Amino acid sequence: MESTGSETSTFTSVSTFYPFYLGQHRVRWNRRMHFVGTTLVLLLATGALVLRSGWPLLGLPLAGYGFAWFGHFFFEKNRPATFTHPVYSLVCDFRMYWDVWRGRLSA
């Protein structure tokens, strides 16, 4: 597996991290796995609100990280950026999701 390298310690904002994040998601099937996982996360969160129950929230980590990490390990063949930058990675996952919906990035 490809290491994220020492250059990742120099990020000071989501804006500076996002190009690196996209570079870790070059394989279309990896982006698709992220898209599916993020969609499930949003559906589970919506379901929790509609049902007024916290039970659907238990599935958030499995849906979000499970699909994303599968994409990295089996398609992209690299180490997920969330291992070194969990907050930036989470924010950038939603930004990438939004970019796919807006047609700025293919899923």
C-alpha positions, 0 to 999 in steps of 0.5 A: 500500500502507498504511504501518504508520506510526510508531506501531509503534516503541512496542511493548514486548512481544508482548502490546502488539504482537498487537492491532496485528498483528490489525489488519493481518490483517482480511481473511479471505483474508489470514488464510487464507493465513497459516494455510496457510503456517504449517501448511506450516511446521509440516509441513516442520519435522515432516518434517525431524525424522521424516526426520532431514534438514535438507532440508525446512527449506529450504522454511520461508521460502518456505512461511511468508513466501511465503503470508503476503506473498501475502496481504498484497499481494493481499488485505489490500493492506498492508505486512507487519508483519514488515518492521518487527517481524520477531520480534514478527510471527513470534511473533504469526503462531503466536499467530494460528494457535493462536487460529484452532485454538481458535476465537477467530479465524476463518481 
